[in-house]
Amino acid sequence: MIYDSQNKTITTDRLVLRLFQEKDAPAVTELCNNYNIYKNTLHLPYPYSLQDALSWITHHLENFNADKSYEFAITKKGSGDLLGTVALSNNKKFHNGEIAYWVGEPFWGNGYATEAAQAMLDFAFMEKNYHKVFARYFDSNPASGKVLEKLGMKKEGILVDHVRKENQYKDLVYCGVINLDS
């Protein structure tokens, strides 16, 4: 992972993580207007509109500059194709944050979520000096759990019937990892 603070980018072997730009809104809309993405995320609306994408992107730079949160577009190195997003919140008081991500369905199964999430975890620990990073996923989405397991996260608990989505209650699995160098 190479972090370029001036350009606000993170580069990995296959990816460039960068801030979203307004011109990304059509691609975000196309990827997010997908039921299979919606059903596995906490906050995405469905159907997903261009206005949803534009309003979501609006505060990314401001949040980044305020050290509130870091929301990166996952793009393919070379082509620049938008694959998804990876984000990290910043709870300064507790020196921790939550990592979240989604990858567009056409790009599933290629390890992009794991590679991007690992880069974000490295960013949290090496650049931002977090003590802990945590994540949540629906128990009905074991693929997300596998990504977190590959990051070294341990399951810390299950919040039973914690959220209501599509008129049914869902369990949320919590995972976390401690920065042993903090």
TORPA-4810 file (N, C-alpha, C, O; in nm, 3 decimals):
<nodes>
NODE_1_0.085_-0.117_0.000_0.000_0.000_0.000_0.089_0.123_0.000_0.178_0.137_0.084_M
NODE_2_0.063_0.212_-0.095_0.135_0.338_-0.102_0.032_0.449_-0.089_-0.058_0.461_-0.172_I
NODE_3_0.046_0.531_0.016_-0.045_0.642_0.037_0.020_0.771_-0.010_0.131_0.806_0.031_Y
NODE_4_-0.049_0.842_-0.098_-0.005_0.971_-0.148_-0.095_1.077_-0.085_-0.207_1.100_-0.130_D
NODE_5_-0.045_1.142_0.022_-0.127_1.238_0.096_-0.161_1.361_0.014_-0.267_1.421_0.032_S
NODE_6_-0.072_1.400_-0.075_-0.098_1.519_-0.157_-0.216_1.498_-0.252_-0.302_1.584_-0.265_Q
NODE_7_-0.219_1.381_-0.316_-0.328_1.350_-0.410_-0.442_1.273_-0.347_-0.543_1.245_-0.412_N
NODE_8_-0.427_1.237_-0.219_-0.530_1.162_-0.146_-0.564_1.032_-0.220_-0.680_1.002_-0.247_K
NODE_9_-0.459_0.957_-0.251_-0.477_0.827_-0.317_-0.402_0.719_-0.242_-0.303_0.745_-0.174_T
NODE_10_-0.450_0.598_-0.256_-0.384_0.479_-0.204_-0.368_0.385_-0.323_-0.464_0.357_-0.393_I
NODE_11_-0.246_0.336_-0.344_-0.220_0.246_-0.456_-0.181_0.109_-0.403_-0.101_0.097_-0.310_T
NODE_12_-0.239_0.006_-0.464_-0.206_-0.133_-0.431_-0.153_-0.198_-0.559_-0.131_-0.130_-0.659_T
NODE_13_-0.134_-0.328_-0.556_-0.086_-0.398_-0.675_-0.175_-0.378_-0.796_-0.126_-0.354_-0.906_D
NODE_14_-0.308_-0.387_-0.776_-0.400_-0.381_-0.890_-0.494_-0.262_-0.890_-0.565_-0.238_-0.987_R
NODE_15_-0.494_-0.185_-0.779_-0.597_-0.083_-0.760_-0.539_0.054_-0.729_-0.427_0.067_-0.679_L
NODE_16_-0.619_0.155_-0.759_-0.595_0.290_-0.710_-0.722_0.331_-0.636_-0.831_0.332_-0.694_V
NODE_17_-0.707_0.364_-0.509_-0.818_0.416_-0.430_-0.804_0.567_-0.432_-0.698_0.622_-0.399_L
NODE_18_-0.910_0.635_-0.470_-0.906_0.780_-0.483_-1.041_0.837_-0.440_-1.140_0.766_-0.430_R
NODE_19_-1.041_0.968_-0.415_-1.166_1.033_-0.381_-1.260_1.029_-0.501_-1.218_1.035_-0.617_L
NODE_20_-1.388_1.020_-0.470_-1.489_1.026_-0.577_-1.497_1.166_-0.633_-1.470_1.264_-0.563_F
NODE_21_-1.533_1.174_-0.759_-1.557_1.301_-0.826_-1.699_1.299_-0.881_-1.758_1.192_-0.901_Q
NODE_22_-1.752_1.417_-0.904_-1.889_1.427_-0.955_-1.907_1.344_-1.083_-2.014_1.288_-1.105_E
NODE_23_-1.804_1.338_-1.165_-1.814_1.263_-1.292_-1.828_1.112_-1.270_-1.861_1.039_-1.364_K
NODE_24_-1.805_1.065_-1.147_-1.822_0.922_-1.115_-1.968_0.886_-1.090_-2.003_0.768_-1.086_D
NODE_25_-2.053_0.986_-1.073_-2.192_0.960_-1.034_-2.267_0.864_-1.128_-2.337_0.776_-1.078_A
NODE_26_-2.255_0.876_-1.261_-2.326_0.779_-1.346_-2.279_0.634_-1.323_-2.361_0.542_-1.321_P
NODE_27_-2.149_0.614_-1.307_-2.097_0.478_-1.284_-2.141_0.426_-1.147_-2.176_0.309_-1.134_A
NODE_28_-2.139_0.513_-1.045_-2.187_0.474_-0.912_-2.333_0.433_-0.921_-2.374_0.332_-0.864_V
NODE_29_-2.411_0.513_-0.993_-2.555_0.484_-1.007_-2.576_0.348_-1.073_-2.658_0.268_-1.028_T
NODE_30_-2.502_0.323_-1.179_-2.516_0.195_-1.251_-2.481_0.077_-1.160_-2.552_-0.024_-1.160_E
NODE_31_-2.373_0.088_-1.083_-2.332_-0.022_-0.995_-2.427_-0.040_-0.877_-2.458_-0.152_-0.838_L
NODE_32_-2.472_0.072_-0.819_-2.557_0.064_-0.699_-2.702_0.032_-0.727_-2.773_-0.017_-0.639_C
NODE_33_-2.748_0.058_-0.847_-2.887_0.029_-0.880_-2.899_-0.120_-0.912_-2.938_-0.160_-1.022_N
NODE_34_-2.865_-0.199_-0.813_-2.856_-0.344_-0.826_-2.910_-0.405_-0.697_-2.859_-0.378_-0.589_N
NODE_35_-3.011_-0.485_-0.709_-3.074_-0.544_-0.591_-2.975_-0.624_-0.506_-2.984_-0.621_-0.383_Y
NODE_36_-2.883_-0.694_-0.568_-2.788_-0.777_-0.492_-2.690_-0.693_-0.410_-2.641_-0.739_-0.306_N
NODE_37_-2.661_-0.571_-0.454_-2.581_-0.479_-0.372_-2.668_-0.425_-0.258_-2.627_-0.426_-0.142_I
NODE_38_-2.786_-0.380_-0.292_-2.879_-0.324_-0.194_-2.905_-0.419_-0.078_-2.898_-0.379_0.038_Y
NODE_39_-2.934_-0.545_-0.108_-2.975_-0.637_-0.002_-2.861_-0.669_0.097_-2.887_-0.719_0.206_K
NODE_40_-2.737_-0.639_0.058_-2.623_-0.669_0.146_-2.561_-0.544_0.208_-2.456_-0.553_0.271_N
NODE_41_-2.626_-0.428_0.193_-2.573_-0.305_0.251_-2.674_-0.245_0.348_-2.795_-0.264_0.333_T
NODE_42_-2.623_-0.172_0.445_-2.709_-0.113_0.547_-2.784_0.010_0.497_-2.902_0.026_0.528_L
NODE_43_-2.719_0.096_0.421_-2.775_0.228_0.397_-2.807_0.264_0.252_-2.866_0.369_0.228_H
NODE_44_-2.772_0.181_0.157_-2.799_0.216_0.017_-2.949_0.208_-0.012_-3.015_0.111_0.025_L
NODE_45_-3.003_0.311_-0.078_-3.143_0.302_-0.120_-3.156_0.216_-0.245_-3.058_0.192_-0.316_P
NODE_46_-3.278_0.170_-0.271_-3.305_0.096_-0.394_-3.446_0.126_-0.437_-3.536_0.114_-0.353_Y
NODE_47_-3.472_0.164_-0.558_-3.373_0.184_-0.663_-3.279_0.300_-0.629_-3.312_0.386_-0.547_P
NODE_48_-3.164_0.301_-0.693_-3.060_0.400_-0.668_-3.054_0.495_-0.787_-3.039_0.452_-0.901_Y
NODE_49_-3.065_0.625_-0.758_-3.073_0.724_-0.866_-2.942_0.803_-0.880_-2.854_0.797_-0.794_S
NODE_50_-2.932_0.875_-0.989_-2.817_0.964_-1.012_-2.811_1.068_-0.900_-2.703_1.102_-0.853_L
NODE_51_-2.927_1.118_-0.856_-2.930_1.217_-0.747_-2.877_1.155_-0.618_-2.809_1.223_-0.540_Q
NODE_52_-2.906_1.027_-0.593_-2.851_0.959_-0.475_-2.699_0.961_-0.481_-2.633_0.990_-0.381_D
NODE_53_-2.643_0.931_-0.596_-2.497_0.928_-0.613_-2.438_1.067_-0.594_-2.339_1.083_-0.523_A
NODE_54_-2.497_1.166_-0.655_-2.446_1.302_-0.645_-2.449_1.353_-0.501_-2.352_1.412_-0.454_L
NODE_55_-2.558_1.330_-0.430_-2.566_1.378_-0.292_-2.470_1.302_-0.201_-2.419_1.358_-0.104_S
NODE_56_-2.446_1.175_-0.231_-2.351_1.095_-0.152_-2.208_1.146_-0.172_-2.133_1.158_-0.075_W
NODE_57_-2.171_1.176_-0.294_-2.036_1.220_-0.327_-2.006_1.361_-0.273_-1.891_1.393_-0.244_I
NODE_58_-2.107_1.443_-0.261_-2.092_1.585_-0.228_-2.000_1.614_-0.110_-1.920_1.707_-0.119_T
NODE_59_-2.007_1.539_-0.002_-1.934_1.572_0.120_-1.806_1.492_0.141_-1.743_1.505_0.246_H
NODE_60_-1.768_1.409_0.046_-1.650_1.324_0.065_-1.522_1.404_0.092_-1.450_1.374_0.187_H
NODE_61_-1.493_1.503_0.010_-1.370_1.581_0.027_-1.372_1.656_0.160_-1.272_1.658_0.233_L
NODE_62_-1.484_1.715_0.191_-1.499_1.788_0.319_-1.477_1.694_0.438_-1.407_1.729_0.532_E
NODE_63_-1.538_1.575_0.433_-1.521_1.477_0.540_-1.377_1.429_0.551_-1.326_1.410_0.661_N
NODE_64_-1.312_1.410_0.437_-1.172_1.368_0.435_-1.084_1.475_0.499_-1.003_1.445_0.586_F
NODE_65_-1.101_1.598_0.455_-1.019_1.709_0.507_-1.042_1.735_0.655_-0.952_1.783_0.724_N
NODE_66_-1.162_1.704_0.704_-1.194_1.722_0.846_-1.156_1.599_0.929_-1.182_1.596_1.050_A
NODE_67_-1.095_1.499_0.867_-1.061_1.373_0.935_-1.183_1.308_1.000_-1.174_1.247_1.106_D
NODE_68_-1.297_1.322_0.933_-1.422_1.262_0.983_-1.441_1.122_0.924_-1.475_1.026_0.995_K
NODE_69_-1.419_1.113_0.792_-1.429_0.984_0.725_-1.352_0.991_0.594_-1.323_1.099_0.542_S
NODE_70_-1.319_0.873_0.544_-1.239_0.861_0.422_-1.313_0.766_0.330_-1.321_0.646_0.356_Y
NODE_71_-1.367_0.820_0.221_-1.446_0.740_0.129_-1.377_0.741_-0.006_-1.367_0.844_-0.072_E
NODE_72_-1.331_0.625_-0.046_-1.253_0.613_-0.167_-1.326_0.533_-0.275_-1.395_0.435_-0.246_F
NODE_73_-1.309_0.576_-0.398_-1.350_0.497_-0.513_-1.245_0.388_-0.531_-1.125_0.416_-0.527_A
NODE_74_-1.289_0.266_-0.552_-1.199_0.156_-0.587_-1.191_0.155_-0.738_-1.291_0.127_-0.806_I
NODE_75_-1.073_0.184_-0.792_-1.057_0.185_-0.937_-0.946_0.091_-0.978_-0.851_0.066_-0.903_T
NODE_76_-0.959_0.040_-1.098_-0.860_-0.052_-1.153_-0.739_0.028_-1.200_-0.752_0.124_-1.276_K
NODE_77_-0.622_-0.014_-1.154_-0.498_0.052_-1.197_-0.486_0.037_-1.348_-0.512_-0.069_-1.404_K
NODE_78_-0.445_0.145_-1.413_-0.430_0.140_-1.559_-0.554_0.194_-1.628_-0.550_0.301_-1.687_G
NODE_79_-0.664_0.119_-1.621_-0.787_0.159_-1.692_-0.864_0.267_-1.618_-0.934_0.348_-1.681_S
NODE_80_-0.854_0.270_-1.486_-0.932_0.366_-1.408_-1.077_0.328_-1.390_-1.155_0.406_-1.334_G
NODE_81_-1.115_0.208_-1.436_-1.254_0.164_-1.423_-1.297_0.164_-1.276_-1.222_0.118_-1.189_D
NODE_82_-1.417_0.215_-1.250_-1.473_0.217_-1.115_-1.528_0.079_-1.081_-1.612_0.026_-1.154_L
NODE_83_-1.481_0.022_-0.970_-1.522_-0.112_-0.929_-1.615_-0.110_-0.808_-1.698_-0.200_-0.792_L
NODE_84_-1.602_-0.007_-0.723_-1.681_-0.001_-0.601_-1.629_0.107_-0.509_-1.571_0.205_-0.554_G
NODE_85_-1.650_0.088_-0.380_-1.605_0.185_-0.281_-1.556_0.116_-0.155_-1.597_0.004_-0.123_T
NODE_86_-1.467_0.184_-0.085_-1.423_0.141_0.047_-1.417_0.267_0.133_-1.368_0.370_0.088_V
NODE_87_-1.466_0.257_0.255_-1.474_0.375_0.342_-1.429_0.340_0.482_-1.432_0.224_0.524_A
NODE_88_-1.388_0.443_0.553_-1.341_0.429_0.690_-1.388_0.549_0.769_-1.362_0.663_0.732_L
NODE_89_-1.459_0.524_0.879_-1.498_0.634_0.967_-1.383_0.663_1.063_-1.290_0.583_1.075_S
NODE_90_-1.388_0.777_1.129_-1.282_0.813_1.223_-1.344_0.860_1.354_-1.398_0.970_1.363_N
NODE_91_-1.335_0.775_1.454_-1.378_0.811_1.589_-1.253_0.850_1.666_-1.188_0.765_1.727_N
NODE_92_-1.220_0.978_1.662_-1.096_1.027_1.722_-1.090_1.001_1.872_-0.983_0.970_1.925_K
NODE_93_-1.202_1.014_1.939_-1.206_0.997_2.084_-1.159_0.857_2.125_-1.088_0.840_2.224_K
NODE_94_-1.199_0.757_2.046_-1.167_0.619_2.082_-1.056_0.558_1.996_-1.022_0.441_2.013_F
NODE_95_-0.999_0.637_1.903_-0.891_0.589_1.815_-0.931_0.465_1.737_-0.854_0.370_1.724_H
NODE_96_-1.055_0.469_1.685_-1.101_0.356_1.605_-1.190_0.404_1.492_-1.223_0.522_1.483_N
NODE_97_-1.228_0.312_1.408_-1.319_0.345_1.299_-1.375_0.219_1.237_-1.323_0.108_1.256_G
NODE_98_-1.483_0.238_1.164_-1.549_0.128_1.096_-1.513_0.130_0.949_-1.514_0.234_0.884_E
NODE_99_-1.482_0.014_0.897_-1.454_-0.002_0.755_-1.581_-0.057_0.689_-1.649_-0.143_0.746_I
NODE_100_-1.609_-0.008_0.571_-1.725_-0.055_0.494_-1.687_-0.054_0.347_-1.600_0.022_0.305_A
NODE_101_-1.752_-0.137_0.268_-1.717_-0.148_0.127_-1.830_-0.214_0.051_-1.914_-0.284_0.108_Y
NODE_102_-1.831_-0.190_-0.077_-1.909_-0.270_-0.172_-1.835_-0.269_-0.304_-1.765_-0.173_-0.338_W
NODE_103_-1.852_-0.374_-0.377_-1.794_-0.387_-0.511_-1.908_-0.423_-0.605_-1.993_-0.505_-0.571_V
NODE_104_-1.910_-0.361_-0.721_-2.015_-0.389_-0.819_-2.018_-0.536_-0.857_-1.914_-0.600_-0.871_G
NODE_105_-2.138_-0.588_-0.874_-2.156_-0.731_-0.900_-2.073_-0.783_-1.019_-2.025_-0.896_-1.012_E
NODE_106_-2.055_-0.706_-1.127_-1.974_-0.760_-1.237_-1.828_-0.789_-1.197_-1.757_-0.861_-1.267_P
NODE_107_-1.785_-0.734_-1.083_-1.646_-0.749_-1.041_-1.629_-0.843_-0.921_-1.519_-0.856_-0.868_F
NODE_108_-1.737_-0.907_-0.878_-1.730_-0.999_-0.764_-1.639_-1.117_-0.797_-1.625_-1.157_-0.912_W
NODE_109_-1.577_-1.171_-0.694_-1.497_-1.293_-0.707_-1.355_-1.271_-0.756_-1.285_-1.368_-0.788_G
NODE_110_-1.311_-1.146_-0.764_-1.176_-1.117_-0.811_-1.081_-1.070_-0.701_-0.965_-1.039_-0.728_N
NODE_111_-1.130_-1.065_-0.577_-1.046_-1.022_-0.466_-1.031_-0.872_-0.451_-0.949_-0.826_-0.372_G
NODE_112_-1.110_-0.795_-0.526_-1.099_-0.649_-0.519_-1.140_-0.595_-0.383_-1.075_-0.505_-0.330_Y
NODE_113_-1.247_-0.649_-0.325_-1.292_-0.601_-0.194_-1.184_-0.627_-0.089_-1.155_-0.540_-0.006_A
NODE_114_-1.125_-0.744_-0.092_-1.019_-0.778_0.004_-0.898_-0.687_-0.014_-0.844_-0.636_0.085_T
NODE_115_-0.856_-0.666_-0.136_-0.738_-0.583_-0.163_-0.763_-0.438_-0.120_-0.676_-0.375_-0.059_E
NODE_116_-0.880_-0.385_-0.151_-0.913_-0.247_-0.114_-0.929_-0.233_0.037_-0.883_-0.136_0.096_A
NODE_117_-0.995_-0.330_0.099_-1.016_-0.325_0.244_-0.883_-0.339_0.318_-0.862_-0.274_0.421_A
NODE_118_-0.793_-0.423_0.268_-0.661_-0.436_0.330_-0.584_-0.304_0.321_-0.518_-0.265_0.417_Q
NODE_119_-0.593_-0.237_0.207_-0.527_-0.107_0.191_-0.584_-0.005_0.289_-0.511_0.075_0.346_A
NODE_120_-0.716_-0.008_0.308_-0.779_0.085_0.400_-0.742_0.053_0.544_-0.724_0.144_0.626_M
NODE_121_-0.730_-0.074_0.576_-0.686_-0.114_0.710_-0.543_-0.066_0.735_-0.513_-0.015_0.843_L
NODE_122_-0.456_-0.082_0.637_-0.318_-0.033_0.648_-0.316_0.119_0.666_-0.239_0.172_0.746_D
NODE_123_-0.401_0.188_0.591_-0.414_0.333_0.602_-0.455_0.371_0.745_-0.398_0.463_0.804_F
NODE_124_-0.553_0.300_0.799_-0.601_0.328_0.935_-0.491_0.311_1.038_-0.474_0.394_1.127_A
NODE_125_-0.416_0.203_1.027_-0.314_0.173_1.127_-0.184_0.250_1.105_-0.125_0.301_1.201_F
NODE_126_-0.138_0.259_0.981_-0.006_0.319_0.955_-0.013_0.471_0.938_0.080_0.541_0.979_M
NODE_127_-0.119_0.522_0.878_-0.127_0.666_0.852_-0.207_0.741_0.959_-0.172_0.853_0.996_E
NODE_128_-0.312_0.679_1.008_-0.402_0.746_1.102_-0.384_0.698_1.247_-0.446_0.752_1.339_K
NODE_129_-0.300_0.598_1.267_-0.267_0.548_1.401_-0.389_0.504_1.483_-0.396_0.529_1.603_N
NODE_130_-0.484_0.438_1.417_-0.598_0.383_1.489_-0.550_0.271_1.581_-0.451_0.204_1.553_Y
NODE_131_-0.623_0.253_1.690_-0.599_0.139_1.778_-0.678_0.016_1.729_-0.634_-0.098_1.743_H
NODE_132_-0.795_0.043_1.673_-0.883_-0.067_1.631_-0.963_-0.027_1.508_-0.998_0.089_1.489_K
NODE_133_-0.990_-0.126_1.423_-1.082_-0.110_1.311_-1.186_-0.221_1.325_-1.153_-0.336_1.356_V
NODE_134_-1.311_-0.186_1.303_-1.419_-0.284_1.311_-1.505_-0.277_1.187_-1.495_-0.184_1.108_F
NODE_135_-1.591_-0.376_1.171_-1.682_-0.382_1.056_-1.806_-0.460_1.097_-1.806_-0.537_1.193_A
NODE_136_-1.912_-0.438_1.021_-2.038_-0.510_1.041_-2.082_-0.568_0.907_-2.059_-0.510_0.802_R
NODE_137_-2.145_-0.684_0.914_-2.205_-0.739_0.792_-2.327_-0.822_0.830_-2.337_-0.874_0.941_Y
NODE_138_-2.420_-0.834_0.733_-2.537_-0.918_0.755_-2.494_-1.064_0.758_-2.410_-1.106_0.678_F
NODE_139_-2.549_-1.140_0.849_-2.515_-1.283_0.855_-2.555_-1.355_0.726_-2.504_-1.463_0.697_D
NODE_140_-2.644_-1.295_0.650_-2.686_-1.353_0.521_-2.586_-1.324_0.409_-2.610_-1.362_0.294_S
NODE_141_-2.474_-1.257_0.441_-2.372_-1.223_0.342_-2.236_-1.279_0.385_-2.146_-1.203_0.421_N
NODE_142_-2.221_-1.412_0.382_-2.095_-1.471_0.428_-1.973_-1.429_0.347_-1.861_-1.436_0.397_P
NODE_143_-1.990_-1.387_0.222_-1.876_-1.343_0.141_-1.808_-1.221_0.206_-1.686_-1.210_0.204_A
NODE_144_-1.888_-1.132_0.261_-1.831_-1.016_0.330_-1.755_-1.061_0.455_-1.649_-1.006_0.487_S
NODE_145_-1.808_-1.159_0.524_-1.739_-1.215_0.640_-1.604_-1.274_0.602_-1.508_-1.264_0.679_G
NODE_146_-1.596_-1.336_0.485_-1.468_-1.393_0.437_-1.365_-1.284_0.411_-1.247_-1.300_0.442_K
NODE_147_-1.411_-1.171_0.355_-1.320_-1.058_0.332_-1.261_-1.013_0.465_-1.140_-0.995_0.477_V
NODE_148_-1.345_-0.996_0.564_-1.299_-0.948_0.695_-1.206_-1.049_0.763_-1.109_-1.011_0.829_L
NODE_149_-1.236_-1.175_0.745_-1.150_-1.281_0.800_-1.009_-1.274_0.738_-0.909_-1.290_0.807_E
NODE_150_-1.005_-1.249_0.607_-0.875_-1.237_0.538_-0.795_-1.118_0.588_-0.672_-1.117_0.577_K
NODE_151_-0.865_-1.016_0.642_-0.797_-0.898_0.697_-0.744_-0.924_0.838_-0.676_-0.839_0.896_L
NODE_152_-0.776_-1.041_0.893_-0.734_-1.071_1.029_-0.835_-1.031_1.134_-0.807_-1.036_1.254_G
NODE_153_-0.954_-0.992_1.089_-1.058_-0.954_1.185_-1.117_-1.079_1.250_-1.131_-1.184_1.187_M
NODE_154_-1.151_-1.064_1.376_-1.214_-1.171_1.452_-1.359_-1.134_1.479_-1.392_-1.018_1.504_K
NODE_155_-1.444_-1.236_1.474_-1.584_-1.214_1.506_-1.595_-1.180_1.655_-1.545_-1.253_1.740_K
NODE_156_-1.660_-1.068_1.684_-1.673_-1.022_1.823_-1.813_-1.042_1.877_-1.834_-1.039_1.999_E
NODE_157_-1.908_-1.063_1.791_-2.044_-1.085_1.839_-2.146_-1.070_1.729_-2.116_-1.022_1.619_G
NODE_158_-2.266_-1.111_1.760_-2.378_-1.102_1.667_-2.489_-1.024_1.736_-2.532_-1.060_1.846_I
NODE_159_-2.535_-0.919_1.671_-2.650_-0.844_1.721_-2.773_-0.902_1.653_-2.796_-0.881_1.534_L
NODE_160_-2.850_-0.976_1.730_-2.963_-1.051_1.677_-3.080_-0.958_1.645_-3.115_-0.870_1.724_V
NODE_161_-3.138_-0.978_1.527_-3.253_-0.898_1.481_-3.227_-0.748_1.500_-3.315_-0.674_1.544_D
NODE_162_-3.108_-0.704_1.466_-3.065_-0.568_1.497_-3.117_-0.463_1.400_-3.141_-0.349_1.441_H
NODE_163_-3.135_-0.498_1.275_-3.188_-0.403_1.178_-3.306_-0.464_1.103_-3.319_-0.586_1.093_V
NODE_164_-3.390_-0.378_1.054_-3.506_-0.422_0.975_-3.481_-0.380_0.830_-3.460_-0.262_0.801_R
NODE_165_-3.485_-0.476_0.743_-3.465_-0.452_0.600_-3.565_-0.539_0.524_-3.577_-0.658_0.551_K
NODE_166_-3.634_-0.478_0.432_-3.735_-0.549_0.353_-3.835_-0.624_0.440_-3.868_-0.739_0.415_E
NODE_167_-3.882_-0.555_0.542_-3.984_-0.609_0.633_-3.942_-0.733_0.709_-4.027_-0.811_0.752_N
NODE_168_-3.813_-0.752_0.725_-3.768_-0.861_0.812_-3.645_-0.816_0.891_-3.567_-0.732_0.847_Q
NODE_169_-3.631_-0.874_1.008_-3.518_-0.839_1.094_-3.396_-0.919_1.053_-3.405_-1.036_1.017_Y
NODE_170_-3.282_-0.853_1.060_-3.155_-0.914_1.019_-3.056_-0.908_1.134_-3.052_-0.813_1.211_K
NODE_171_-2.975_-1.013_1.142_-2.866_-1.016_1.238_-2.746_-0.944_1.179_-2.717_-0.957_1.060_D
NODE_172_-2.675_-0.867_1.263_-2.552_-0.802_1.221_-2.436_-0.868_1.295_-2.437_-0.880_1.417_L
NODE_173_-2.337_-0.910_1.219_-2.217_-0.970_1.275_-2.111_-0.860_1.289_-2.083_-0.788_1.192_V
NODE_174_-2.054_-0.847_1.408_-1.948_-0.749_1.434_-1.814_-0.819_1.437_-1.798_-0.925_1.498_Y
NODE_175_-1.716_-0.758_1.370_-1.580_-0.809_1.368_-1.485_-0.694_1.396_-1.520_-0.578_1.375_C
NODE_176_-1.366_-0.726_1.443_-1.269_-0.621_1.469_-1.128_-0.674_1.469_-1.105_-0.795_1.477_G
NODE_177_-1.033_-0.580_1.460_-0.892_-0.613_1.467_-0.822_-0.499_1.540_-0.852_-0.382_1.518_V
NODE_178_-0.729_-0.536_1.626_-0.653_-0.439_1.706_-0.518_-0.415_1.638_-0.456_-0.508_1.586_I
NODE_179_-0.475_-0.290_1.639_-0.342_-0.255_1.591_-0.243_-0.285_1.704_-0.237_-0.212_1.803_N
NODE_180_-0.167_-0.390_1.690_-0.075_-0.431_1.796_0.041_-0.335_1.813_0.114_-0.343_1.912_L
NODE_181_0.059_-0.244_1.717_0.166_-0.146_1.727_0.120_-0.013_1.787_0.198_0.081_1.797_D
NODE_182_-0.007_-0.006_1.826_-0.058_0.122_1.878_-0.037_0.135_2.028_-0.074_0.236_2.087_S
</nodes>
